Amino acid sequence: MSRTLVFQIIRFLFVIACIILGLYVALFISKLTYPFIIAIIVAYILNPLVNLLNEKARIPRGIAAFLSIILLLAVVAGLFTLLITEIISGSTYLIQVVPDSFERLIYFAENIVSDKVIPLYDLIMSKYSQLGAGQQQTIRTNIQSIGDSAINLGKDGLNGIISGIKLVIALLPNTATVIFVSFLATFFISKDWYKIKNLFAKYTPNRIQHYSKTIFIDLRKALFGFIKAHITLISMTTVLVLIGLLILRIPFAITIAILIGFIDLLPYLGTGLIFVPWILYTFLSSDYKLTIGLAILYGVVIVQRQLAEPKVLSSNIGLDPLPTLISLFVGFKFFGFLGLIAGPVTLVVLSTLYRAKVFHELWKYVKGSHLKE
């Protein structure tokens, strides 16, 4: 083995070690500083508005930053108020409708029990009495085993729900602290945005500034494109469901459509969390016309989502549909729900690093080309 090849292998292993160490350090630091990372992102989003108030309205930058944060909080609070109002309206309607519907469902269940279950039970018991003692014991043992499994499953599910509630309650103080620190940091970062920017430029080499700027521009485009893509997908689902519900003449169609649009973000459940129980209920209630209508609408929503998601993501993020689809699938397989976000983000980062020629520079270092220059 030549000496040049040995040094190339050593440099390659050194690069891999640096990448792994860098990822580990970045992950460790992000766990400690994530409120400030959130603050930087929010400050960057608010920066155009702060500049507008500072330059056009001649408002001091500190006051402009404070007013921008207040405006953001007002918009978020307004959206939550609108959402809560719609939920209350829908809940009021459900309180009026559910009792009658529940009575019909109980009546339907009683008819099934009297007409189907009891005769079937009598038939099974008559066959059971004809079996031998050993066979009867085997059946009783299996039934007891199934019952024990069902009880254990119910206990595990209940324990999981209780643990989840405890976890949410335990996280509330930490969440409140993170929100407070994030908005406080947002104010100071937004107020001194250009001072921080100039300080970074002063102590950072030009080459790193060039790479950082290229990577930042691409990531910014991808981030806003990713958000825009999901807003587009939610809007498409909401409008499609709204049109379908209006055709079916469902009360509170707007509230239901908005709720289904947001639930569509959940990968495991999605719109099925609403549609499947709804379709099952209408079927058991013998409302077959509505059952068929909801089933058709559900099918159209699923097909639209599957066809539109890769195309919308690729067009907004700036990637080809096939790599985007692969990143979604691989991310989902490895990380589940978070993988649907981590997959495209990882692809964007790799694509950005490639366009910034970072991989080219690393390869030149591994080959030793930098020693010849």
MARLOTOR-858087 format. One record per residue (C-alpha): residue in three letters; x, y, z; residue number from 1. Coordinates in nm, 2 decimals, padded with zeros to 4 digits, always signed. Example, Ala and Ser with C-alpha at 12.3 -4.5 7.8 and 13.67 -1.06 7.14 Angstrom:
<atoms>
resn	xx	yy	zz	resi
ALA	+01.23	-00.45	+00.78	1 .
SER	+01.37	-00.11	+00.71	2 .
</atoms>
This chain:
<atoms>
resn	xx	yy	zz	resi
MET	+00.00	+00.00	+00.00	1 .
SER	+00.15	+00.33	-00.11	2 .
ARG	+00.22	+00.61	+00.14	3 .
THR	-00.02	+00.85	-00.05	4 .
LEU	-00.31	+00.60	-00.02	5 .
VAL	-00.24	+00.56	+00.36	6 .
PHE	-00.26	+00.93	+00.41	7 .
GLN	-00.58	+00.95	+00.20	8 .
ILE	-00.74	+00.69	+00.42	9 .
ILE	-00.63	+00.87	+00.74	10 .
ARG	-00.77	+01.20	+00.61	11 .
PHE	-01.10	+01.02	+00.51	12 .
LEU	-01.14	+00.87	+00.86	13 .
PHE	-01.05	+01.21	+01.01	14 .
VAL	-01.33	+01.38	+00.81	15 .
ILE	-01.58	+01.11	+00.91	16 .
ALA	-01.48	+01.14	+01.27	17 .
CYS	-01.51	+01.52	+01.26	18 .
ILE	-01.86	+01.49	+01.10	19 .
ILE	-01.98	+01.25	+01.37	20 .
LEU	-01.83	+01.46	+01.65	21 .
GLY	-01.98	+01.78	+01.50	22 .
LEU	-02.32	+01.62	+01.48	23 .
TYR	-02.29	+01.50	+01.84	24 .
VAL	-02.18	+01.84	+01.96	25 .
ALA	-02.45	+02.02	+01.76	26 .
LEU	-02.72	+01.79	+01.90	27 .
PHE	-02.58	+01.84	+02.26	28 .
ILE	-02.57	+02.21	+02.23	29 .
SER	-02.91	+02.23	+02.06	30 .
LYS	-03.07	+02.05	+02.36	31 .
LEU	-02.93	+02.32	+02.59	32 .
THR	-02.99	+02.63	+02.37	33 .
TYR	-03.31	+02.54	+02.18	34 .
PRO	-03.51	+02.84	+02.32	35 .
PHE	-03.25	+03.07	+02.17	36 .
ILE	-03.25	+02.88	+01.84	37 .
ILE	-03.63	+02.93	+01.83	38 .
ALA	-03.57	+03.30	+01.92	39 .
ILE	-03.32	+03.34	+01.63	40 .
ILE	-03.58	+03.19	+01.38	41 .
VAL	-03.86	+03.41	+01.51	42 .
ALA	-03.64	+03.72	+01.51	43 .
TYR	-03.54	+03.64	+01.15	44 .
ILE	-03.90	+03.61	+01.05	45 .
LEU	-03.99	+03.94	+01.22	46 .
ASN	-03.69	+04.12	+01.09	47 .
PRO	-03.86	+04.27	+00.78	48 .
LEU	-04.14	+04.41	+00.99	49 .
VAL	-03.90	+04.55	+01.24	50 .
ASN	-03.70	+04.71	+00.96	51 .
LEU	-04.02	+04.86	+00.81	52 .
LEU	-04.12	+05.01	+01.14	53 .
ASN	-03.77	+05.13	+01.21	54 .
GLU	-03.69	+05.29	+00.87	55 .
LYS	-04.03	+05.40	+00.74	56 .
ALA	-04.21	+05.49	+01.06	57 .
ARG	-03.89	+05.62	+01.23	58 .
ILE	-03.96	+05.41	+01.54	59 .
PRO	-03.66	+05.31	+01.75	60 .
ARG	-03.55	+04.96	+01.67	61 .
GLY	-03.61	+04.83	+02.03	62 .
ILE	-03.97	+04.96	+02.03	63 .
ALA	-04.02	+04.83	+01.68	64 .
ALA	-03.90	+04.48	+01.79	65 .
PHE	-04.13	+04.49	+02.09	66 .
LEU	-04.43	+04.60	+01.87	67 .
SER	-04.36	+04.32	+01.62	68 .
ILE	-04.35	+04.06	+01.89	69 .
ILE	-04.68	+04.19	+02.04	70 .
LEU	-04.83	+04.18	+01.69	71 .
LEU	-04.72	+03.82	+01.64	72 .
LEU	-04.87	+03.72	+01.98	73 .
ALA	-05.19	+03.90	+01.89	74 .
VAL	-05.22	+03.71	+01.56	75 .
VAL	-05.15	+03.37	+01.73	76 .
ALA	-05.40	+03.45	+02.01	77 .
GLY	-05.66	+03.56	+01.74	78 .
LEU	-05.62	+03.23	+01.56	79 .
PHE	-05.65	+03.03	+01.88	80 .
THR	-05.96	+03.23	+01.98	81 .
LEU	-06.12	+03.16	+01.64	82 .
LEU	-06.03	+02.79	+01.66	83 .
ILE	-06.17	+02.77	+02.02	84 .
THR	-06.49	+02.95	+01.91	85 .
GLU	-06.54	+02.70	+01.62	86 .
ILE	-06.48	+02.41	+01.86	87 .
ILE	-06.73	+02.54	+02.11	88 .
SER	-06.99	+02.59	+01.83	89 .
GLY	-06.93	+02.24	+01.71	90 .
SER	-06.94	+02.10	+02.06	91 .
THR	-07.27	+02.27	+02.13	92 .
TYR	-07.42	+02.11	+01.82	93 .
LEU	-07.28	+01.77	+01.92	94 .
ILE	-07.44	+01.81	+02.27	95 .
GLN	-07.77	+01.85	+02.10	96 .
VAL	-07.73	+01.57	+01.84	97 .
VAL	-07.53	+01.30	+02.02	98 .
PRO	-07.79	+01.19	+02.27	99 .
ASP	-08.05	+01.11	+02.00	100 .
SER	-07.79	+00.95	+01.79	101 .
PHE	-07.66	+00.75	+02.08	102 .
GLU	-08.02	+00.62	+02.16	103 .
ARG	-08.05	+00.51	+01.80	104 .
LEU	-07.72	+00.33	+01.81	105 .
ILE	-07.82	+00.16	+02.14	106 .
TYR	-08.15	+00.05	+01.98	107 .
PHE	-07.97	-00.08	+01.67	108 .
ALA	-07.72	-00.27	+01.90	109 .
GLU	-08.00	-00.42	+02.10	110 .
ASN	-08.17	-00.55	+01.78	111 .
ILE	-07.84	-00.70	+01.66	112 .
VAL	-07.80	-00.87	+02.00	113 .
SER	-08.15	-01.01	+02.01	114 .
ASP	-08.17	-01.11	+01.64	115 .
LYS	-07.81	-01.23	+01.57	116 .
VAL	-07.60	-01.26	+01.89	117 .
ILE	-07.84	-01.46	+02.11	118 .
PRO	-07.93	-01.72	+01.85	119 .
LEU	-07.56	-01.76	+01.76	120 .
TYR	-07.48	-01.80	+02.13	121 .
ASP	-07.75	-02.06	+02.17	122 .
LEU	-07.61	-02.25	+01.87	123 .
ILE	-07.26	-02.24	+02.00	124 .
MET	-07.37	-02.36	+02.34	125 .
SER	-07.56	-02.65	+02.19	126 .
LYS	-07.25	-02.75	+02.00	127 .
TYR	-07.03	-02.69	+02.30	128 .
SER	-07.25	-02.93	+02.52	129 .
GLN	-07.19	-03.21	+02.26	130 .
LEU	-06.81	-03.19	+02.30	131 .
GLY	-06.60	-03.40	+02.53	132 .
ALA	-06.48	-03.29	+02.87	133 .
GLY	-06.12	-03.24	+02.74	134 .
GLN	-06.23	-03.03	+02.44	135 .
GLN	-06.45	-02.81	+02.67	136 .
GLN	-06.16	-02.76	+02.90	137 .
THR	-05.94	-02.65	+02.61	138 .
ILE	-06.20	-02.40	+02.49	139 .
ARG	-06.24	-02.26	+02.85	140 .
THR	-05.86	-02.23	+02.88	141 .
ASN	-05.84	-02.04	+02.55	142 .
ILE	-06.13	-01.81	+02.63	143 .
GLN	-05.97	-01.73	+02.97	144 .
SER	-05.63	-01.67	+02.80	145 .
ILE	-05.80	-01.43	+02.55	146 .
GLY	-05.98	-01.25	+02.84	147 .
ASP	-05.66	-01.21	+03.03	148 .
SER	-05.48	-01.07	+02.72	149 .
ALA	-05.77	-00.82	+02.67	150 .
ILE	-05.75	-00.72	+03.04	151 .
ASN	-05.37	-00.67	+03.02	152 .
LEU	-05.41	-00.47	+02.69	153 .
GLY	-05.67	-00.25	+02.85	154 .
LYS	-05.45	-00.20	+03.16	155 .
ASP	-05.15	-00.11	+02.94	156 .
GLY	-05.36	+00.13	+02.74	157 .
LEU	-05.50	+00.30	+03.05	158 .
ASN	-05.15	+00.32	+03.21	159 .
GLY	-05.02	+00.47	+02.88	160 .
ILE	-05.30	+00.74	+02.88	161 .
ILE	-05.23	+00.82	+03.25	162 .
SER	-04.86	+00.84	+03.19	163 .
GLY	-04.92	+01.07	+02.89	164 .
ILE	-05.14	+01.30	+03.10	165 .
LYS	-04.88	+01.31	+03.38	166 .
LEU	-04.61	+01.39	+03.12	167 .
VAL	-04.81	+01.67	+02.97	168 .
ILE	-04.88	+01.82	+03.31	169 .
ALA	-04.51	+01.79	+03.41	170 .
LEU	-04.41	+01.96	+03.08	171 .
LEU	-04.63	+02.26	+03.13	172 .
PRO	-04.40	+02.46	+03.36	173 .
ASN	-04.10	+02.39	+03.13	174 .
THR	-04.30	+02.48	+02.83	175 .
ALA	-04.41	+02.81	+02.99	176 .
THR	-04.04	+02.89	+03.08	177 .
VAL	-03.92	+02.80	+02.72	178 .
ILE	-04.19	+03.03	+02.57	179 .
PHE	-04.10	+03.32	+02.80	180 .
VAL	-03.72	+03.28	+02.75	181 .
SER	-03.77	+03.25	+02.37	182 .
PHE	-03.98	+03.57	+02.34	183 .
LEU	-03.74	+03.76	+02.57	184 .
ALA	-03.44	+03.64	+02.36	185 .
THR	-03.63	+03.72	+02.04	186 .
PHE	-03.66	+04.08	+02.16	187 .
PHE	-03.29	+04.13	+02.23	188 .
ILE	-03.18	+03.94	+01.91	189 .
SER	-03.42	+04.14	+01.70	190 .
LYS	-03.32	+04.47	+01.86	191 .
ASP	-02.94	+04.40	+01.80	192 .
TRP	-02.98	+04.20	+01.48	193 .
TYR	-02.73	+04.39	+01.27	194 .
LYS	-02.48	+04.42	+01.56	195 .
ILE	-02.48	+04.04	+01.60	196 .
LYS	-02.46	+04.00	+01.22	197 .
ASN	-02.16	+04.24	+01.20	198 .
LEU	-01.99	+04.07	+01.50	199 .
PHE	-02.03	+03.73	+01.32	200 .
ALA	-01.88	+03.87	+01.00	201 .
LYS	-01.59	+04.03	+01.19	202 .
TYR	-01.46	+03.71	+01.36	203 .
THR	-01.55	+03.46	+01.08	204 .
PRO	-01.31	+03.38	+00.79	205 .
ASN	-01.44	+03.49	+00.44	206 .
ARG	-01.45	+03.13	+00.31	207 .
ILE	-01.67	+03.02	+00.60	208 .
GLN	-01.89	+03.33	+00.55	209 .
HIS	-01.93	+03.24	+00.18	210 .
TYR	-02.03	+02.88	+00.26	211 .
SER	-02.25	+02.98	+00.55	212 .
LYS	-02.43	+03.24	+00.33	213 .
THR	-02.50	+02.99	+00.05	214 .
ILE	-02.62	+02.72	+00.30	215 .
PHE	-02.83	+02.97	+00.49	216 .
ILE	-03.00	+03.10	+00.17	217 .
ASP	-03.09	+02.75	+00.05	218 .
LEU	-03.21	+02.64	+00.39	219 .
ARG	-03.42	+02.95	+00.43	220 .
LYS	-03.58	+02.88	+00.09	221 .
ALA	-03.63	+02.52	+00.18	222 .
LEU	-03.78	+02.60	+00.53	223 .
PHE	-04.03	+02.85	+00.40	224 .
GLY	-04.10	+02.62	+00.11	225 .
PHE	-04.16	+02.33	+00.35	226 .
ILE	-04.40	+02.54	+00.55	227 .
LYS	-04.57	+02.67	+00.24	228 .
ALA	-04.60	+02.31	+00.11	229 .
HIS	-04.78	+02.19	+00.42	230 .
ILE	-05.01	+02.49	+00.43	231 .
THR	-05.09	+02.42	+00.07	232 .
LEU	-05.16	+02.05	+00.14	233 .
ILE	-05.38	+02.14	+00.44	234 .
SER	-05.57	+02.40	+00.23	235 .
MET	-05.63	+02.15	-00.05	236 .
THR	-05.76	+01.89	+00.20	237 .
THR	-05.97	+02.15	+00.38	238 .
VAL	-06.13	+02.28	+00.06	239 .
LEU	-06.19	+01.94	-00.08	240 .
VAL	-06.35	+01.82	+00.24	241 .
LEU	-06.56	+02.14	+00.27	242 .
ILE	-06.69	+02.10	-00.08	243 .
GLY	-06.78	+01.74	-00.02	244 .
LEU	-06.95	+01.82	+00.32	245 .
LEU	-07.15	+02.10	+00.16	246 .
ILE	-07.27	+01.87	-00.12	247 .
LEU	-07.37	+01.61	+00.15	248 .
ARG	-07.54	+01.90	+00.34	249 .
ILE	-07.35	+01.83	+00.67	250 .
PRO	-07.41	+02.09	+00.95	251 .
PHE	-07.10	+02.29	+01.06	252 .
ALA	-06.91	+02.19	+00.75	253 .
ILE	-06.65	+02.46	+00.79	254 .
THR	-06.56	+02.36	+01.14	255 .
ILE	-06.53	+01.99	+01.05	256 .
ALA	-06.33	+02.07	+00.73	257 .
ILE	-06.08	+02.28	+00.92	258 .
LEU	-06.04	+02.01	+01.19	259 .
ILE	-05.99	+01.74	+00.93	260 .
GLY	-05.74	+01.96	+00.74	261 .
PHE	-05.52	+01.99	+01.05	262 .
ILE	-05.56	+01.62	+01.14	263 .
ASP	-05.44	+01.54	+00.79	264 .
LEU	-05.09	+01.62	+00.91	265 .
LEU	-05.08	+01.30	+01.13	266 .
PRO	-04.92	+01.03	+00.92	267 .
TYR	-05.05	+00.72	+01.10	268 .
LEU	-05.40	+00.84	+01.14	269 .
GLY	-05.46	+01.14	+00.92	270 .
THR	-05.82	+01.20	+00.79	271 .
GLY	-05.91	+00.85	+00.88	272 .
LEU	-05.92	+00.95	+01.25	273 .
ILE	-06.24	+01.14	+01.16	274 .
PHE	-06.38	+00.96	+00.85	275 .
VAL	-06.35	+00.59	+00.96	276 .
PRO	-06.56	+00.62	+01.28	277 .
TRP	-06.80	+00.86	+01.11	278 .
ILE	-06.85	+00.61	+00.82	279 .
LEU	-06.89	+00.32	+01.06	280 .
TYR	-07.15	+00.52	+01.27	281 .
THR	-07.36	+00.62	+00.97	282 .
PHE	-07.35	+00.25	+00.84	283 .
LEU	-07.47	+00.12	+01.18	284 .
SER	-07.74	+00.39	+01.19	285 .
SER	-07.86	+00.26	+00.85	286 .
ASP	-07.79	+00.59	+00.68	287 .
TYR	-07.65	+00.42	+00.38	288 .
LYS	-07.67	+00.73	+00.15	289 .
LEU	-07.45	+00.93	+00.38	290 .
THR	-07.22	+00.63	+00.43	291 .
ILE	-07.16	+00.60	+00.06	292 .
GLY	-07.10	+00.98	+00.03	293 .
LEU	-06.85	+00.99	+00.31	294 .
ALA	-06.67	+00.68	+00.18	295 .
ILE	-06.63	+00.84	-00.16	296 .
LEU	-06.51	+01.17	-00.01	297 .
TYR	-06.26	+00.98	+00.21	298 .
GLY	-06.13	+00.79	-00.09	299 .
VAL	-06.09	+01.11	-00.29	300 .
VAL	-05.91	+01.28	+00.00	301 .
ILE	-05.66	+00.99	+00.04	302 .
VAL	-05.59	+00.98	-00.34	303 .
GLN	-05.55	+01.36	-00.36	304 .
ARG	-05.31	+01.36	-00.06	305 .
GLN	-05.09	+01.08	-00.19	306 .
LEU	-05.07	+01.23	-00.54	307 .
ALA	-05.02	+01.59	-00.44	308 .
GLU	-04.77	+01.55	-00.15	309 .
PRO	-04.45	+01.46	-00.34	310 .
LYS	-04.53	+01.72	-00.62	311 .
VAL	-04.61	+02.00	-00.38	312 .
LEU	-04.31	+01.94	-00.15	313 .
SER	-04.07	+01.91	-00.45	314 .
SER	-04.20	+02.23	-00.62	315 .
ASN	-04.18	+02.43	-00.30	316 .
ILE	-03.86	+02.30	-00.16	317 .
GLY	-03.68	+02.30	-00.49	318 .
LEU	-03.61	+01.92	-00.52	319 .
ASP	-03.72	+01.66	-00.78	320 .
PRO	-04.03	+01.46	-00.69	321 .
LEU	-03.85	+01.12	-00.69	322 .
PRO	-03.58	+01.21	-00.44	323 .
THR	-03.84	+01.39	-00.23	324 .
LEU	-04.06	+01.08	-00.23	325 .
ILE	-03.76	+00.86	-00.14	326 .
SER	-03.67	+01.09	+00.15	327 .
LEU	-04.03	+01.08	+00.28	328 .
PHE	-04.04	+00.70	+00.27	329 .
VAL	-03.69	+00.64	+00.42	330 .
GLY	-03.75	+00.91	+00.69	331 .
PHE	-04.09	+00.75	+00.78	332 .
LYS	-03.94	+00.40	+00.80	333 .
PHE	-03.65	+00.51	+01.03	334 .
PHE	-03.81	+00.78	+01.24	335 .
GLY	-04.19	+00.75	+01.20	336 .
PHE	-04.38	+01.07	+01.21	337 .
LEU	-04.07	+01.29	+01.27	338 .
GLY	-03.91	+01.12	+00.97	339 .
LEU	-04.16	+01.28	+00.74	340 .
ILE	-04.00	+01.61	+00.84	341 .
ALA	-03.64	+01.49	+00.90	342 .
GLY	-03.62	+01.31	+00.56	343 .
PRO	-03.69	+01.61	+00.33	344 .
VAL	-03.48	+01.84	+00.57	345 .
THR	-03.19	+01.60	+00.55	346 .
LEU	-03.22	+01.59	+00.17	347 .
VAL	-03.23	+01.97	+00.15	348 .
VAL	-02.92	+02.00	+00.38	349 .
LEU	-02.72	+01.75	+00.16	350 .
SER	-02.84	+01.92	-00.16	351 .
THR	-02.74	+02.26	-00.02	352 .
LEU	-02.40	+02.14	+00.09	353 .
TYR	-02.34	+01.99	-00.26	354 .
ARG	-02.44	+02.32	-00.43	355 .
ALA	-02.21	+02.51	-00.19	356 .
LYS	-01.93	+02.27	-00.31	357 .
VAL	-01.86	+02.16	+00.05	358 .
PHE	-01.84	+01.80	-00.06	359 .
HIS	-01.59	+01.90	-00.33	360 .
GLU	-01.37	+02.07	-00.08	361 .
LEU	-01.38	+01.77	+00.15	362 .
TRP	-01.29	+01.54	-00.13	363 .
LYS	-01.00	+01.76	-00.23	364 .
TYR	-00.88	+01.74	+00.13	365 .
VAL	-00.91	+01.36	+00.14	366 .
LYS	-00.72	+01.33	-00.20	367 .
GLY	-00.46	+01.57	-00.07	368 .
SER	-00.52	+01.82	-00.36	369 .
HIS	-00.50	+02.11	-00.11	370 .
LEU	-00.13	+02.02	-00.05	371 .
LYS	-00.05	+02.08	-00.41	372 .
GLU	-00.21	+02.42	-00.43	373 .
</atoms>
